[in-house]
Amino acid sequence: MSEKRESLVNMAMVARFAGVSRATVSNVLNYPDRVKPDTRTAVQSAIDRLGFVRNGVARRLAAGQANSIGIIVSGFDHSYSSEIITSAQDVALSEGMHVVITCSNHDASLQDRHLRYFHEEGVASIILVPMPHSDISIRLALSRGTELVLIDYDGTSLSCPSVRIDNVETGRVAARHLLSSGKRKLHFVGPDGDRAVVHDRFVGVVEAAKDNAYISHSIVKGLSPTAAGAGAAEIARMAKAGEIDGVVAATDIIGVEVIHALRAAEISVPNHVSVVGCDSNAFAGNGSIGLTSVDLLSEIVGETAMKLALGKIDIQPNVVLTPRLVARAT
């Protein structure tokens, strides 16, 4: 790593110099009214002494050091990632910046390797779609002086800018659609593993259906169509027995496989059983399926994340977007 790069002052350095936390430095910069006057003075003195420039992108560009933004997605299991990347890249190119894309493939150690690589290469900032429970990994990257923007991960407690969908509301929107069509025996199905977005969607379904419907739930082992198909067969059996009349699928891949299984069992969709997905995948509206789904606004997520990474949004907010229903045949 070059001497020039190592000399760049970051927020973590200011925090150590002032004897406060990185979160306190962030509050001084963004929400000074939340910080005691003597603490503000100490932090401002550290900023002045070290020559800290608050916008990491501007700092690196001024040093003639970076003209690229790194993007790390967790996987390419659906179109959500590619749509985020496309819209983010459009914003970057309009500002004369390049984008370098990597994928952690749902592997926490690979995510850390990508974060370190981008830092060593001196990208201006990194847009990260983190693995679950990535607080330690994110804090380590921030301590190195890496400028991060998080997608679908709450960065508030990390003093890190982020943009995410309200996934509890995603579940509510899906359940409300089923309830409005008269469905009262709902079933939620999602992939296995400790996935916060899936948990939040289930919470939303429960909240919306409370006192109005019976709710059951199941899991499928993995994110692939094959895994979803195996779980869908059991859902078709439940529907045949009259145990369910509406399905909320945590992903559109699962939703499509549920529809295939229901039709194979000669169950009418949506007359007997309605199905709603939860990510408005690009293929959801194609062909004969026409899956009703909740749009997670991937283009807006990518655009907002890149604007945060480029310092086009002056403060470092934690943006929460509200999803919308895309009604189709199911």
C-alpha positions as CSV (number, residue, x, y, z in Angstrom):
1,M,0.0,0.0,0.0
2,S,1.4,3.4,-0.9
3,E,2.5,6.0,1.6
4,K,0.1,8.5,0.0
5,R,-2.8,6.2,0.7
6,E,-1.9,5.4,4.3
7,S,-1.6,9.1,5.0
8,L,-5.3,9.8,4.3
9,V,-7.2,10.7,7.4
10,N,-10.4,8.8,8.1
11,M,-13.2,9.0,10.7
12,A,-11.7,6.2,12.8
13,M,-8.5,8.2,13.1
14,V,-10.4,11.3,14.2
15,A,-12.2,9.2,16.8
16,R,-9.0,7.8,18.3
17,F,-7.4,11.3,18.4
18,A,-10.4,12.8,20.1
19,G,-10.8,9.9,22.5
20,V,-14.4,9.2,21.4
21,S,-16.2,6.5,19.3
22,R,-16.6,6.6,15.6
23,A,-20.4,7.0,16.1
24,T,-19.7,10.2,18.1
25,V,-17.6,11.7,15.3
26,S,-20.4,10.8,12.9
27,N,-23.0,12.5,15.1
28,V,-20.8,15.7,15.4
29,L,-20.7,15.8,11.5
30,N,-24.4,14.9,10.9
31,Y,-26.3,15.6,14.1
32,P,-24.2,18.0,16.3
33,D,-27.2,18.9,18.5
34,R,-27.1,15.3,19.9
35,V,-23.5,15.8,21.2
36,K,-22.4,17.7,24.3
37,P,-20.6,21.0,23.6
38,D,-17.3,19.9,25.1
39,T,-17.3,16.7,23.1
40,R,-18.1,18.6,19.9
41,T,-15.2,20.9,20.6
42,A,-12.8,18.0,21.1
43,V,-13.9,16.3,17.9
44,Q,-13.7,19.5,15.9
45,S,-10.2,20.1,17.3
46,A,-9.2,16.6,16.1
47,I,-10.7,17.3,12.7
48,D,-8.8,20.5,12.4
49,R,-5.5,19.1,13.7
50,L,-5.6,16.0,11.4
51,G,-7.0,17.8,8.3
52,F,-9.9,15.5,8.0
53,V,-12.3,16.0,5.0
54,R,-15.6,14.5,5.8
55,N,-16.5,13.1,2.4
56,G,-14.3,10.2,1.7
57,V,-15.0,10.2,-2.0
58,A,-14.1,13.9,-2.3
59,R,-11.0,13.3,-0.3
60,R,-9.7,10.5,-2.4
61,L,-10.6,12.2,-5.7
62,A,-8.8,15.4,-4.6
63,A,-5.7,13.2,-4.0
64,G,-6.0,11.9,-7.5
65,Q,-6.3,8.5,-6.1
66,A,-9.6,6.9,-7.0
67,N,-12.0,6.9,-10.0
68,S,-13.9,3.7,-9.2
69,I,-16.6,2.4,-6.9
70,G,-16.6,-1.2,-5.7
71,I,-19.9,-3.2,-5.5
72,I,-20.1,-6.4,-3.6
73,V,-23.4,-8.3,-3.9
74,S,-24.2,-11.5,-1.9
75,G,-25.4,-13.5,-4.9
76,F,-27.0,-13.6,-8.4
77,D,-29.9,-15.8,-7.4
78,H,-32.4,-13.4,-8.8
79,S,-32.6,-10.2,-10.9
80,Y,-32.6,-8.0,-7.8
81,S,-28.8,-7.9,-7.7
82,S,-28.4,-7.2,-11.4
83,E,-31.0,-4.4,-11.4
84,I,-29.3,-2.8,-8.4
85,I,-26.0,-3.0,-10.2
86,T,-27.4,-1.6,-13.5
87,S,-29.0,1.5,-11.9
88,A,-26.0,2.1,-9.6
89,Q,-23.6,1.9,-12.6
90,D,-25.7,4.4,-14.6
91,V,-25.3,7.0,-11.8
92,A,-21.6,6.3,-11.5
93,L,-21.0,6.6,-15.3
94,S,-22.8,9.9,-15.4
95,E,-20.3,11.2,-12.8
96,G,-17.3,9.9,-14.8
97,M,-16.7,7.0,-12.4
98,H,-16.1,3.4,-13.0
99,V,-17.7,0.4,-11.2
100,V,-16.0,-2.8,-10.2
101,I,-18.4,-5.7,-9.3
102,T,-17.7,-8.8,-7.2
103,C,-20.0,-11.4,-5.6
104,S,-19.5,-13.0,-2.2
105,N,-21.7,-16.0,-3.2
106,H,-23.2,-16.1,0.3
107,D,-19.8,-16.8,1.8
108,A,-18.8,-14.5,4.7
109,S,-15.0,-15.2,4.3
110,L,-15.2,-14.3,0.6
111,Q,-17.1,-11.1,1.5
112,D,-14.2,-10.1,3.8
113,R,-11.6,-10.9,1.1
114,H,-13.5,-8.6,-1.4
115,L,-13.7,-5.8,1.2
116,R,-10.0,-5.9,1.9
117,Y,-9.1,-6.2,-1.8
118,F,-11.2,-3.1,-2.7
119,H,-9.7,-1.2,0.2
120,E,-6.1,-2.1,-0.9
121,E,-6.9,-1.1,-4.4
122,G,-8.1,2.3,-3.2
123,V,-11.6,2.5,-4.6
124,A,-13.4,5.7,-3.6
125,S,-16.2,3.8,-1.8
126,I,-17.8,0.3,-1.6
127,I,-21.4,-0.5,-2.0
128,L,-22.0,-3.7,0.0
129,V,-25.0,-6.1,0.1
130,P,-23.8,-7.9,3.3
131,M,-24.2,-11.4,4.5
132,P,-26.5,-11.8,7.6
133,H,-24.8,-10.8,10.9
134,S,-22.0,-8.8,9.3
135,D,-21.6,-6.2,12.0
136,I,-18.0,-7.3,12.9
137,S,-17.0,-7.5,9.2
138,I,-18.4,-4.1,8.6
139,R,-16.8,-2.5,11.6
140,L,-13.4,-4.0,10.6
141,A,-13.7,-2.4,7.2
142,L,-14.7,0.9,8.6
143,S,-11.8,0.8,11.0
144,R,-9.5,0.5,8.0
145,G,-10.9,3.8,6.7
146,T,-13.1,2.1,4.1
147,E,-16.1,4.2,2.9
148,L,-19.1,1.9,2.9
149,V,-22.7,2.1,1.8
150,L,-24.9,-0.8,2.9
151,I,-27.9,-2.3,1.0
152,D,-30.6,-4.2,2.8
153,Y,-28.8,-3.9,6.1
154,D,-29.5,-1.4,8.8
155,G,-26.4,0.8,9.2
156,T,-27.8,3.1,11.9
157,S,-25.9,1.5,14.8
158,L,-22.8,1.3,12.7
159,S,-22.9,5.0,11.8
160,C,-22.8,3.8,8.2
161,P,-25.0,5.1,5.4
162,S,-27.5,2.5,4.1
163,V,-30.5,2.0,1.9
164,R,-33.0,-0.8,2.4
165,I,-36.6,-1.9,1.9
166,D,-39.0,-2.1,4.8
167,N,-39.4,-5.9,4.7
168,V,-42.0,-6.0,7.4
169,E,-44.1,-3.8,5.2
170,T,-43.3,-6.1,2.3
171,G,-45.0,-8.9,4.3
172,R,-47.9,-6.7,5.2
173,V,-48.5,-5.7,1.6
174,A,-48.5,-9.3,0.4
175,A,-50.9,-10.5,3.1
176,R,-53.3,-7.5,2.7
177,H,-53.6,-8.4,-1.0
178,L,-54.6,-11.9,-0.2
179,L,-57.0,-10.8,2.6
180,S,-58.6,-8.3,0.2
181,S,-59.5,-11.1,-2.2
182,G,-61.2,-13.0,0.6
183,K,-58.4,-15.5,1.5
184,R,-58.4,-16.5,5.2
185,K,-56.1,-19.5,5.4
186,L,-52.7,-18.1,4.6
187,H,-49.4,-19.9,4.4
188,F,-46.0,-18.3,4.4
189,V,-43.0,-20.2,2.8
190,G,-39.4,-19.0,2.8
191,P,-35.9,-20.4,2.4
192,D,-34.0,-21.9,5.3
193,G,-31.2,-20.2,7.2
194,D,-31.0,-17.1,9.4
195,R,-32.2,-14.5,6.9
196,A,-33.4,-11.2,8.5
197,V,-35.3,-10.2,5.4
198,V,-37.3,-13.4,5.4
199,H,-38.0,-13.1,9.1
200,D,-39.2,-9.5,8.7
201,R,-41.5,-10.5,5.8
202,F,-43.1,-13.2,8.0
203,V,-43.6,-10.7,10.8
204,G,-45.3,-8.4,8.4
205,V,-47.7,-11.2,7.2
206,V,-48.5,-12.1,10.8
207,E,-49.2,-8.4,11.7
208,A,-51.5,-7.9,8.7
209,A,-53.4,-11.1,9.2
210,K,-53.8,-10.9,12.9
211,D,-57.3,-11.7,14.0
212,N,-58.3,-12.0,10.3
213,A,-56.8,-15.2,9.1
214,Y,-55.2,-18.5,10.1
215,I,-51.5,-18.6,9.3
216,S,-49.2,-21.6,8.8
217,H,-45.6,-21.6,7.6
218,S,-42.9,-23.8,6.1
219,I,-39.4,-23.6,4.8
220,V,-37.6,-24.8,1.7
221,K,-33.9,-25.9,1.9
222,G,-32.0,-23.5,-0.3
223,L,-32.7,-20.8,-2.8
224,S,-32.7,-22.8,-6.0
225,P,-35.8,-23.7,-8.1
226,T,-35.1,-27.4,-7.3
227,A,-35.2,-26.7,-3.6
228,A,-38.3,-24.6,-4.0
229,G,-40.0,-27.2,-6.1
230,A,-39.6,-29.8,-3.3
231,G,-41.2,-27.6,-0.8
232,A,-44.0,-26.6,-3.2
233,A,-45.2,-30.2,-3.5
234,E,-46.1,-30.2,0.2
235,I,-47.9,-26.8,-0.1
236,A,-50.0,-28.3,-3.0
237,R,-50.9,-31.2,-0.8
238,M,-52.1,-28.8,1.9
239,A,-54.1,-26.8,-0.6
240,K,-55.7,-30.0,-1.9
241,A,-56.8,-30.8,1.6
242,G,-58.4,-27.4,2.0
243,E,-55.9,-26.3,4.6
244,I,-54.8,-23.2,2.8
245,D,-56.2,-20.7,0.3
246,G,-53.5,-18.1,0.0
247,V,-49.7,-18.3,-0.1
248,V,-47.1,-15.7,0.6
249,A,-43.7,-16.8,-0.9
250,A,-40.7,-15.0,0.5
251,T,-39.1,-15.1,-3.0
252,D,-40.5,-15.2,-6.4
253,I,-38.6,-18.3,-7.3
254,I,-40.5,-20.1,-4.5
255,G,-43.7,-18.5,-5.7
256,V,-43.4,-19.7,-9.2
257,E,-42.6,-23.2,-8.1
258,V,-45.7,-23.2,-5.8
259,I,-47.9,-22.2,-8.8
260,H,-46.4,-25.0,-10.9
261,A,-47.1,-27.5,-8.1
262,L,-50.7,-26.2,-7.6
263,R,-51.5,-26.5,-11.3
264,A,-49.9,-30.0,-11.4
265,A,-52.3,-30.9,-8.7
266,E,-55.2,-29.4,-10.7
267,I,-55.8,-26.6,-8.2
268,S,-57.1,-23.4,-9.8
269,V,-54.9,-20.3,-9.3
270,P,-56.1,-17.8,-8.1
271,N,-59.7,-19.1,-7.8
272,H,-58.9,-21.7,-5.2
273,V,-55.5,-20.6,-4.0
274,S,-53.8,-17.2,-4.6
275,V,-50.0,-16.8,-4.6
276,V,-48.0,-13.6,-3.9
277,G,-44.2,-13.3,-4.2
278,C,-41.9,-10.9,-2.5
279,D,-39.3,-9.5,-4.8
280,S,-40.9,-8.8,-8.2
281,N,-38.1,-10.8,-10.0
282,A,-37.8,-10.0,-13.7
283,F,-39.2,-13.4,-14.7
284,A,-42.3,-13.1,-12.4
285,G,-44.4,-11.4,-15.0
286,N,-43.2,-13.4,-18.0
287,G,-44.8,-16.4,-19.7
288,S,-47.9,-18.0,-18.4
289,I,-47.2,-17.5,-14.7
290,G,-48.0,-13.8,-14.1
291,L,-47.0,-13.9,-10.5
292,T,-48.4,-11.1,-8.3
293,S,-45.4,-9.8,-6.3
294,V,-44.2,-7.0,-4.0
295,D,-41.8,-4.8,-5.9
296,L,-38.6,-4.1,-3.8
297,L,-37.7,-1.0,-5.9
298,S,-34.3,-2.4,-6.9
299,E,-33.6,0.4,-9.4
300,I,-34.2,3.1,-6.7
301,V,-32.1,1.1,-4.2
302,G,-29.1,1.0,-6.6
303,E,-29.5,4.6,-7.6
304,T,-29.7,5.8,-4.0
305,A,-26.8,3.7,-2.9
306,M,-24.6,5.1,-5.6
307,K,-25.6,8.7,-4.8
308,L,-24.6,8.0,-1.2
309,A,-21.3,6.5,-2.3
310,L,-20.5,9.5,-4.4
311,G,-21.4,11.9,-1.7
312,K,-24.3,13.3,-3.8
313,I,-26.5,13.1,-0.7
314,D,-24.9,15.6,1.7
315,I,-25.5,13.8,5.0
316,Q,-25.1,10.0,5.6
317,P,-28.7,8.9,6.1
318,N,-30.2,5.5,6.6
319,V,-32.8,5.4,3.9
320,V,-35.8,3.1,4.2
321,L,-38.0,2.6,1.2
322,T,-41.6,1.5,1.1
323,P,-42.4,-1.4,-1.3
324,R,-45.4,-1.6,-3.6
325,L,-47.6,-4.4,-4.9
326,V,-47.4,-5.4,-8.6
327,A,-50.7,-7.2,-9.2
328,R,-50.8,-9.9,-11.9
329,A,-52.8,-13.0,-12.6
330,T,-52.1,-14.9,-9.5
